[in-house]
C-alpha cells in the first residue's frame, strides 16, 4: 500500500486531512480554519490536531459555504483530485441559485451607517421577528438618558 494511503484503522489530523483531500489550498489555511472554529468533527468544534478516522463527519466552512463530508479513507499526503474524491463522501447541500444570491440586498462597503429611512425599510423587509430581536437588545442595554435621569454620575 502506498505511504500516502494509510489503513482505515489509522487516524490522521483533521487539518492535514482537509488539506490532503483539497478542501483547503494550503495546510496553514486548514489549521487557521480549525483555530477559527470553521471546522467541526462529528458536531463539535475541532482543533487542528484532532484525529479523524473513517466514518467521521467533517463540516467545513469555506468562503461562506458549508461543506459536509464523511471521511472514507484517512490520508496525510495531498493527492490528485481524482484520488481525493475517493477519500471522502460529499453530503453538502447544493449551493443556492444565483438568482437568490443576487436578490439579497447588500450595503456597499464604506457607505456608513444606514439612515433612519433605510433602517425602517430594512425592518419592513426583515419582518416583525427582526423588530422583536432589536427591541430585546435595546431593553438589555441601559441608555445614557436613563442614567442621566436617575442622577448616576461617573
MDTraj code that builds the backbone (N, CA, C; nanometers):
import mdtraj as md
import numpy as np

residues = "UNK UNK UNK UNK UNK UNK UNK UNK UNK UNK UNK UNK UNK UNK UNK UNK UNK UNK UNK UNK UNK UNK UNK UNK UNK UNK UNK UNK UNK UNK UNK UNK UNK UNK UNK UNK UNK UNK UNK UNK UNK UNK UNK UNK UNK UNK UNK UNK UNK UNK UNK UNK UNK UNK UNK UNK UNK UNK UNK UNK UNK UNK UNK UNK UNK UNK UNK UNK UNK UNK UNK UNK UNK UNK UNK UNK UNK UNK UNK UNK UNK UNK UNK UNK UNK UNK UNK UNK UNK UNK UNK UNK UNK UNK UNK UNK UNK UNK UNK UNK UNK UNK UNK UNK UNK UNK UNK UNK UNK UNK UNK UNK UNK UNK UNK UNK UNK UNK UNK UNK UNK UNK UNK UNK UNK UNK UNK UNK UNK UNK UNK UNK UNK UNK UNK UNK UNK UNK UNK UNK UNK UNK UNK UNK UNK UNK UNK UNK UNK UNK UNK UNK UNK UNK".split()
xyz = np.array([
    [0.0855, -0.1177, 0.0000],
    [0.0000, 0.0000, 0.0000],
    [0.0902, 0.1242, 0.0000],
    [0.0587, 0.2284, -0.0797],
    [0.1409, 0.3491, -0.0833],
    [0.1427, 0.4191, 0.0519],
    [0.2483, 0.4972, 0.0777],
    [0.2658, 0.5633, 0.2076],
    [0.1597, 0.6697, 0.2325],
    [0.1054, 0.7321, 0.1262],
    [0.0075, 0.8396, 0.1458],
    [-0.1334, 0.7858, 0.1704],
    [-0.1528, 0.6540, 0.1671],
    [-0.2835, 0.5948, 0.1930],
    [-0.2742, 0.4960, 0.3088],
    [-0.2803, 0.5460, 0.4351],
    [-0.2730, 0.4544, 0.5482],
    [-0.3979, 0.3675, 0.5570],
    [-0.3910, 0.2636, 0.6358],
    [-0.5065, 0.1736, 0.6502],
    [-0.6207, 0.2453, 0.7209],
    [-0.7415, 0.1887, 0.7111],
    [-0.8599, 0.2529, 0.7679],
    [-0.8551, 0.2632, 0.9202],
    [-0.7747, 0.1799, 0.9870],
    [-0.7682, 0.1822, 1.1322],
    [-0.6895, 0.3027, 1.1828],
    [-0.6078, 0.3633, 1.0982],
    [-0.5237, 0.4756, 1.1388],
    [-0.6041, 0.6051, 1.1315],
    [-0.5801, 0.6918, 1.2289],
    [-0.6443, 0.8226, 1.2271],
    [-0.5384, 0.9271, 1.1921],
    [-0.5827, 1.0383, 1.1344],
    [-0.4926, 1.1458, 1.0941],
    [-0.5458, 1.2781, 1.1483],
    [-0.4593, 1.3798, 1.1498],
    [-0.5001, 1.5129, 1.1959],
    [-0.6040, 1.5712, 1.1009],
    [-0.7013, 1.6426, 1.1562],
    [-0.8089, 1.6978, 1.0736],
    [-0.7562, 1.8057, 0.9796],
    [-0.6600, 1.8882, 1.0223],
    [-0.6073, 1.9905, 0.9320],
    [-0.5322, 1.9275, 0.8155],
    [-0.4571, 1.8212, 0.8439],
    [-0.3830, 1.7505, 0.7394],
    [-0.4791, 1.6833, 0.6414],
    [-0.5843, 1.6214, 0.6931],
    [-0.6786, 1.5501, 0.6067],
    [-0.7566, 1.6466, 0.5178],
    [-0.8056, 1.7585, 0.5759],
    [-0.8831, 1.8533, 0.4948],
    [-0.7976, 1.9144, 0.3849],
    [-0.6684, 1.9337, 0.4112],
    [-0.5775, 1.9829, 0.3076],
    [-0.5514, 1.8740, 0.2032],
    [-0.5309, 1.7496, 0.2488],
    [-0.4978, 1.6398, 0.1579],
    [-0.6115, 1.6100, 0.0605],
    [-0.7365, 1.6250, 0.1047],
    [-0.8498, 1.5974, 0.0155],
    [-0.8980, 1.7234, -0.0563],
    [-0.8166, 1.8289, -0.0503],
    [-0.8365, 1.9506, -0.1279],
    [-0.9569, 2.0344, -0.0864],
    [-0.9921, 2.0324, 0.0428],
    [-1.0944, 2.1248, 0.0920],
    [-1.0326, 2.2623, 0.1145],
    [-0.9004, 2.2676, 0.1388],
    [-0.8251, 2.3918, 0.1549],
    [-0.7053, 2.3895, 0.0618],
    [-0.6614, 2.5089, 0.0175],
    [-0.5486, 2.5163, -0.0741],
    [-0.4155, 2.4925, -0.0042],
    [-0.4046, 2.5349, 0.1220],
    [-0.2797, 2.5152, 0.1947],
    [-0.3079, 2.4532, 0.3305],
    [-0.2062, 2.3907, 0.3868],
    [-0.2211, 2.3297, 0.5187],
    [-0.2407, 2.4381, 0.6248],
    [-0.1740, 2.5517, 0.6073],
    [-0.1897, 2.6587, 0.7063],
    [-0.3307, 2.7175, 0.7015],
    [-0.3939, 2.7221, 0.5840],
    [-0.5339, 2.7657, 0.5764],
    [-0.6236, 2.6692, 0.6521],
    [-0.5947, 2.5402, 0.6419],
    [-0.6736, 2.4398, 0.7133],
    [-0.6568, 2.4569, 0.8638],
    [-0.5346, 2.4788, 0.9094],
    [-0.5095, 2.4970, 1.0529],
    [-0.5749, 2.6251, 1.1041],
    [-0.5685, 2.7309, 1.0247],
    [-0.6317, 2.8578, 1.0635],
    [-0.7830, 2.8419, 1.0732],
    [-0.8418, 2.7694, 0.9802],
    [-0.9866, 2.7458, 0.9843],
    [-1.0247, 2.6673, 1.1095],
    [-0.9411, 2.5726, 1.1492],
    [-0.9674, 2.4968, 1.2719],
    [-0.9620, 2.5891, 1.3935],
    [-0.8597, 2.6743, 1.3994],
    [-0.8465, 2.7672, 1.5120],
    [-0.9629, 2.8643, 1.5175],
    [-1.0159, 2.9034, 1.4017],
    [-1.1262, 3.0000, 1.3960],
    [-1.2626, 2.9371, 1.4215],
    [-1.2683, 2.8044, 1.4335],
    [-1.3949, 2.7379, 1.4605],
    [-1.4754, 2.7066, 1.3362],
    [-1.4121, 2.7076, 1.2181],
    [-1.4831, 2.6797, 1.0935],
    [-1.4810, 2.5320, 1.0570],
    [-1.4198, 2.4487, 1.1393],
    [-1.4144, 2.3048, 1.1134],
    [-1.4770, 2.2330, 1.2322],
    [-1.5720, 2.1438, 1.2037],
    [-1.6375, 2.0649, 1.3084],
    [-1.6245, 1.9179, 1.2723],
    [-1.5948, 1.8362, 1.3717],
    [-1.5860, 1.6920, 1.3530],
    [-1.6936, 1.6287, 1.4399],
    [-1.7845, 1.5562, 1.3780],
    [-1.8966, 1.4911, 1.4470],
    [-1.9737, 1.5893, 1.5347],
    [-1.9922, 1.7116, 1.4844],
    [-2.0747, 1.8103, 1.5539],
    [-2.0038, 1.8972, 1.6547],
    [-1.8771, 1.8711, 1.6855],
    [-1.8045, 1.9532, 1.7825],
    [-1.6915, 2.0269, 1.7133],
    [-1.6648, 2.1476, 1.7596],
    [-1.5583, 2.2286, 1.7018],
    [-1.4250, 2.1571, 1.7183],
    [-1.3441, 2.1577, 1.6132],
    [-1.2212, 2.0789, 1.6123],
    [-1.0981, 2.1673, 1.6142],
    [-0.9996, 2.1270, 1.6940],
    [-0.8678, 2.1888, 1.6885],
    [-0.7920, 2.1227, 1.5743],
    [-0.6851, 2.1866, 1.5299],
    [-0.6103, 2.1367, 1.4144],
    [-0.5549, 1.9966, 1.4369],
    [-0.5175, 1.9642, 1.5598],
    [-0.4540, 1.8349, 1.5874],
    [-0.5541, 1.7237, 1.6158],
    [-0.6835, 1.7531, 1.6115],
    [-0.7821, 1.6477, 1.6394],
    [-0.7727, 1.5376, 1.5347],
    [-0.7834, 1.4145, 1.5789],
    [-0.7709, 1.2994, 1.4899],
    [-0.9065, 1.2662, 1.4271],
    [-0.9040, 1.2306, 1.2982],
    [-1.0235, 1.1831, 1.2291],
    [-0.9951, 1.0443, 1.1738],
    [-1.0995, 0.9640, 1.1692],
    [-1.0860, 0.8279, 1.1160],
    [-1.2007, 0.8028, 1.0201],
    [-1.1987, 0.6907, 0.9532],
    [-1.3036, 0.6584, 0.8569],
    [-1.4399, 0.6591, 0.9265],
    [-1.5378, 0.7230, 0.8634],
    [-1.6729, 0.7298, 0.9178],
    [-1.7039, 0.8593, 0.9895],
    [-1.6033, 0.9408, 1.0214],
    [-1.6269, 1.0689, 1.0892],
    [-1.6874, 1.1694, 0.9922],
    [-1.7806, 1.2530, 1.0435],
    [-1.8391, 1.3600, 0.9631],
    [-1.7623, 1.4884, 0.9907],
    [-1.7155, 1.5544, 0.8847],
    [-1.6401, 1.6787, 0.8965],
    [-1.7189, 1.7881, 0.8256],
    [-1.7475, 1.8958, 0.8992],
    [-1.8170, 2.0117, 0.8418],
    [-1.7164, 2.1257, 0.8337],
    [-1.6998, 2.1801, 0.7129],
    [-1.6005, 2.2838, 0.6886],
    [-1.6704, 2.4039, 0.6263],
    [-1.6437, 2.5228, 0.6804],
    [-1.6990, 2.6457, 0.6237],
    [-1.5880, 2.7137, 0.5442],
    [-1.6041, 2.7159, 0.4105],
    [-1.5050, 2.7758, 0.3214],
    [-1.5743, 2.8814, 0.2372],
    [-1.5266, 3.0045, 0.2451],
    [-1.5820, 3.1161, 0.1673],
    [-1.7323, 3.1310, 0.1874],
    [-1.7791, 3.1128, 0.3099],
    [-1.9204, 3.1294, 0.3412],
    [-2.0085, 3.0123, 0.3030],
    [-1.9506, 2.9063, 0.2488],
    [-2.0275, 2.7885, 0.2090],
    [-1.9872, 2.6721, 0.2984],
    [-2.0867, 2.6032, 0.3553],
    [-2.0568, 2.4895, 0.4420],
    [-2.0493, 2.3617, 0.3593],
    [-1.9371, 2.2915, 0.3723],
    [-1.9188, 2.1619, 0.3065],
    [-1.9333, 2.0546, 0.4135],
    [-2.0147, 1.9542, 0.3873],
    [-2.0351, 1.8428, 0.4794],
    [-1.9799, 1.7188, 0.4114],
    [-1.8725, 1.6635, 0.4684],
    [-1.8086, 1.5468, 0.4088],
    [-1.7901, 1.4384, 0.5145],
    [-1.7882, 1.3140, 0.4691],
    [-1.7638, 1.1999, 0.5566],
    [-1.6303, 1.1402, 0.5156],
    [-1.5458, 1.1122, 0.6152],
    [-1.4143, 1.0543, 0.5891],
    [-1.4338, 0.9092, 0.5445],
    [-1.3903, 0.8762, 0.4235],
    [-1.3947, 0.7394, 0.3736],
    [-1.2594, 0.6736, 0.3947],
    [-1.1526, 0.7492, 0.3651],
    [-1.0174, 0.6975, 0.3801],
    [-0.9285, 0.8085, 0.4358],
    [-0.8690, 0.7887, 0.5532],
    [-0.7800, 0.8925, 0.6070],
    [-0.6467, 0.8931, 0.5319],
    [-0.6082, 1.0105, 0.4825],
    [-0.4804, 1.0250, 0.4132],
    [-0.4052, 1.1433, 0.4719],
    [-0.2728, 1.1431, 0.4595],
    [-0.1926, 1.2519, 0.5141],
    [-0.1237, 1.3337, 0.4066],
    [-0.1016, 1.2765, 0.2894],
    [-0.0336, 1.3470, 0.1810],
    [-0.1355, 1.3947, 0.0787],
    [-0.1114, 1.5130, 0.0225],
    [-0.2018, 1.5691, -0.0788],
    [-0.1928, 1.4848, -0.2051],
    [-0.3080, 1.4489, -0.2594],
    [-0.3141, 1.3633, -0.3773],
    [-0.3923, 1.4352, -0.4870],
    [-0.3988, 1.3724, -0.6026],
    [-0.4724, 1.4325, -0.7141],
    [-0.6212, 1.4430, -0.6793],
    [-0.6910, 1.5275, -0.7529],
    [-0.8335, 1.5482, -0.7275],
    [-0.9129, 1.4194, -0.7455],
    [-0.8712, 1.3347, -0.8399],
    [-0.9416, 1.2082, -0.8640],
    [-0.9266, 1.1155, -0.7430],
    [-0.8044, 1.1028, -0.6899],
    [-0.7834, 1.0188, -0.5712],
    [-0.8478, 1.0809, -0.4474],
    [-0.8456, 1.2145, -0.4369],
    [-0.9052, 1.2813, -0.3214],
    [-1.0556, 1.2564, -0.3162],
    [-1.1203, 1.2510, -0.4313],
    [-1.2646, 1.2269, -0.4355],
    [-1.2997, 1.0889, -0.3811],
    [-1.2078, 0.9924, -0.3931],
    [-1.2311, 0.8578, -0.3403],
    [-1.2149, 0.8517, -0.1884],
    [-1.1520, 0.9535, -0.1286],
    [-1.1228, 0.9528, 0.0148],
    [-1.2315, 1.0202, 0.0976],
    [-1.3333, 1.0761, 0.0329],
    [-1.4412, 1.1416, 0.1066],
    [-1.5738, 1.1185, 0.0373],
    [-1.6799, 1.1340, 0.1152],
    [-1.8166, 1.1288, 0.0619],
    [-1.8764, 1.2662, 0.0875],
    [-1.9113, 1.3379, -0.0175],
    [-1.9605, 1.4745, -0.0045],
    [-2.1119, 1.4735, 0.0145],
    [-2.1576, 1.5203, 0.1317],
    [-2.3008, 1.5282, 0.1630],
    [-2.3481, 1.6734, 0.1683],
    [-2.2727, 1.7640, 0.1058],
    [-2.3049, 1.9062, 0.1108],
    [-2.4351, 1.9345, 0.0365],
    [-2.5159, 2.0281, 0.0893],
    [-2.6368, 2.0668, 0.0158],
    [-2.5972, 2.1443, -0.1089],
    [-2.6814, 2.1442, -0.2109],
    [-2.6469, 2.2195, -0.3322],
    [-2.6415, 2.3689, -0.3012],
    [-2.5560, 2.4435, -0.3712],
    [-2.5475, 2.5875, -0.3454],
    [-2.6765, 2.6567, -0.3870],
    [-2.7081, 2.7716, -0.3260],
    [-2.8301, 2.8429, -0.3640],
    [-2.8189, 2.8931, -0.5084],
    [-2.9323, 2.9056, -0.5777],
    [-2.9271, 2.9526, -0.7159],
    [-2.8758, 3.0967, -0.7225],
    [-2.8091, 3.1335, -0.8308],
    [-2.7546, 3.2700, -0.8442],
    [-2.8619, 3.3776, -0.8361],
    [-2.9854, 3.3453, -0.8793],
    [-3.0933, 3.4444, -0.8732],
    [-3.1234, 3.4827, -0.7285],
    [-3.1184, 3.3842, -0.6382],
    [-3.1457, 3.4104, -0.4971],
    [-3.0348, 3.4948, -0.4361],
    [-2.9113, 3.4641, -0.4698],
    [-2.7984, 3.5398, -0.4158],
    [-2.8041, 3.6842, -0.4644],
    [-2.8392, 3.7042, -0.5903],
    [-2.8461, 3.8388, -0.6470],
    [-2.9601, 3.9195, -0.5869],
    [-3.0659, 3.8526, -0.5393],
    [-3.1812, 3.9254, -0.4860],
    [-3.1609, 3.9719, -0.3421],
    [-3.0583, 3.9234, -0.2738],
    [-3.0319, 3.9655, -0.1363],
    [-2.9679, 4.1035, -0.1394],
    [-3.0303, 4.2022, -0.0738],
    [-2.9731, 4.3372, -0.0771],
    [-2.8430, 4.3443, 0.0033],
    [-2.7451, 4.4119, -0.0506],
    [-2.6159, 4.4302, 0.0150],
    [-2.5857, 4.5790, 0.0240],
    [-2.5289, 4.6182, 0.1335],
    [-2.4885, 4.7568, 0.1525],
    [-2.3444, 4.7711, 0.1046],
    [-2.3172, 4.8765, 0.0306],
    [-2.1821, 4.8999, -0.0191],
    [-2.0863, 4.9199, 0.0962],
    [-1.9677, 4.8630, 0.0826],
    [-1.8669, 4.8764, 0.1867],
    [-1.8242, 5.0228, 0.1961],
    [-1.8178, 5.0729, 0.3192],
    [-1.7772, 5.2110, 0.3402],
    [-1.8905, 5.3101, 0.3248],
    [-2.0137, 5.2630, 0.3114],
    [-2.1275, 5.3530, 0.2922],
    [-2.1723, 5.4170, 0.4234],
    [-2.1178, 5.3736, 0.5353],
    [-2.1529, 5.4329, 0.6632],
    [-2.2796, 5.3732, 0.7220],
    [-2.3279, 5.4382, 0.8267],
    [-2.4494, 5.3903, 0.8930],
    [-2.5698, 5.4110, 0.8023],
    [-2.6690, 5.3218, 0.8150],
    [-2.7914, 5.3449, 0.7378],
    [-2.8677, 5.4643, 0.7949],
    [-2.9339, 5.5375, 0.7080],
    [-3.0171, 5.6480, 0.7545],
    [-3.1414, 5.5909, 0.8219],
    [-3.2159, 5.6751, 0.8866],
    [-3.3364, 5.6292, 0.9554],
    [-3.4347, 5.5676, 0.8556],
    [-3.4477, 5.6296, 0.7391],
    [-3.5377, 5.5769, 0.6365],
    [-3.4904, 5.4393, 0.5885],
    [-3.3576, 5.4260, 0.5633],
    [-3.3030, 5.2976, 0.5190],
    [-3.3224, 5.1904, 0.6264],
    [-3.3026, 5.2269, 0.7524],
    [-3.3209, 5.1312, 0.8621],
    [-3.4657, 5.0841, 0.8697],
    [-3.5601, 5.1756, 0.8543],
    [-3.7024, 5.1372, 0.8570],
    [-3.7371, 5.0474, 0.7388],
    [-3.6794, 5.0775, 0.6212],
    [-3.7021, 4.9912, 0.5051],
    [-3.6469, 4.8512, 0.5304],
    [-3.5303, 4.8426, 0.5933],
    [-3.4720, 4.7120, 0.6262],
    [-3.5610, 4.6363, 0.7243],
    [-3.6153, 4.7065, 0.8234],
    [-3.7020, 4.6411, 0.9212],
    [-3.8300, 4.5902, 0.8555],
    [-3.8836, 4.6651, 0.7588],
    [-4.0016, 4.6178, 0.6848],
    [-3.9675, 4.4914, 0.6059],
    [-3.8486, 4.4905, 0.5447],
    [-3.8054, 4.3778, 0.4639],
    [-3.7837, 4.2527, 0.5495],
    [-3.7213, 4.2704, 0.6646],
    [-3.6914, 4.1559, 0.7521],
    [-3.8139, 4.1034, 0.8241],
    [-3.9109, 4.1873, 0.8477],
    [-4.0336, 4.1424, 0.9119],
    [-4.0347, 4.1672, 1.0611],
    [-4.1442, 4.1268, 1.1276],
    [-4.1621, 4.1570, 1.2699],
    [-4.0633, 4.0828, 1.3602],
    [-4.0117, 3.9697, 1.3173],
    [-3.9190, 3.8931, 1.4014],
    [-3.7924, 3.9730, 1.4294],
    [-3.7411, 4.0448, 1.3308],
    [-3.6211, 4.1262, 1.3488],
    [-3.6492, 4.2427, 1.4434],
    [-3.7713, 4.2952, 1.4387],
    [-3.8074, 4.4044, 1.5286],
    [-3.8054, 4.3589, 1.6733],
    [-3.8525, 4.2396, 1.6988],
    [-3.8551, 4.1865, 1.8358],
    [-3.7128, 4.1677, 1.8873],
    [-3.6252, 4.1158, 1.8029],
    [-3.4865, 4.0925, 1.8441],
    [-3.4167, 4.2239, 1.8751],
    [-3.4389, 4.3272, 1.7946],
    [-3.3726, 4.4545, 1.8198],
    [-3.4303, 4.5237, 1.9421],
    [-3.5598, 4.5065, 1.9689],
    [-3.6174, 4.5691, 2.0878],
    [-3.5689, 4.4999, 2.2145],
    [-3.5436, 4.3683, 2.2085],
    [-3.4890, 4.2983, 2.3252],
    [-3.3478, 4.3454, 2.3542],
    [-3.2688, 4.3723, 2.2507],
    [-3.1332, 4.4217, 2.2712],
    [-3.1381, 4.5607, 2.3328],
    [-3.2310, 4.6427, 2.2882],
    [-3.2424, 4.7777, 2.3412],
    [-3.2849, 4.7747, 2.4883],
    [-3.3707, 4.6800, 2.5265],
    [-3.4137, 4.6678, 2.6654],
    [-3.2986, 4.6232, 2.7544],
    [-3.2098, 4.5420, 2.7024],
    [-3.0998, 4.4874, 2.7819],
    [-2.9908, 4.5910, 2.8056],
    [-2.9757, 4.6889, 2.7164],
    [-2.8701, 4.7886, 2.7294],
    [-2.9273, 4.9147, 2.7928],
    [-2.8731, 4.9556, 2.9084],
    [-2.9220, 5.0800, 2.9676],
    [-2.8733, 5.1989, 2.8847],
    [-2.9624, 5.2902, 2.8599],
    [-2.9264, 5.4062, 2.7775],
    [-2.8682, 5.5158, 2.8655],
    [-2.7935, 5.6053, 2.8044],
    [-2.7327, 5.7159, 2.8781],
    [-2.8415, 5.8116, 2.9278],
    [-2.9570, 5.8177, 2.8605],
    [-3.0667, 5.9042, 2.9025],
    [-3.1206, 5.8567, 3.0369],
    [-3.1406, 5.7245, 3.0524],
    [-3.1960, 5.6749, 3.1790],
    [-3.0952, 5.6927, 3.2936],
    [-2.9644, 5.6848, 3.2644],
    [-2.8639, 5.7067, 3.3689],
    [-2.8635, 5.8528, 3.4111],
    [-2.8788, 5.9445, 3.3134],
    [-2.8795, 6.0870, 3.3450],
    [-3.0045, 6.1228, 3.4265],
    [-3.1173, 6.0595, 3.3922],
    [-3.2415, 6.0873, 3.4629],
    [-3.2367, 6.0370, 3.6069],
    [-3.1640, 5.9269, 3.6308],
    [-3.1572, 5.8730, 3.7658],
    [-3.0537, 5.9431, 3.8515],
    [-2.9727, 6.0290, 3.7897],
    [-2.8740, 6.1049, 3.8660],
    [-2.7432, 6.0327, 3.8831],
    [-2.7193, 5.9250, 3.8142],
    [-2.5936, 5.8499, 3.8261],
    [-2.4847, 5.9246, 3.7500],
    [-2.3714, 5.9439, 3.8164],
    [-2.2576, 6.0118, 3.7528],
    [-2.1346, 5.9248, 3.7686],
    [-2.0407, 5.9410, 3.6749],
    [-1.9161, 5.8630, 3.6810],
    [-1.8070, 5.9420, 3.7406],
])
top = md.Topology()
chain = top.add_chain()
for i, resn in enumerate(residues, 1):
    res = top.add_residue(resn, chain, resSeq=i)
    for name in ("N", "CA", "C"):
        top.add_atom(name, md.element.get_by_symbol(name[0]), res)
traj = md.Trajectory(xyz[None], top)
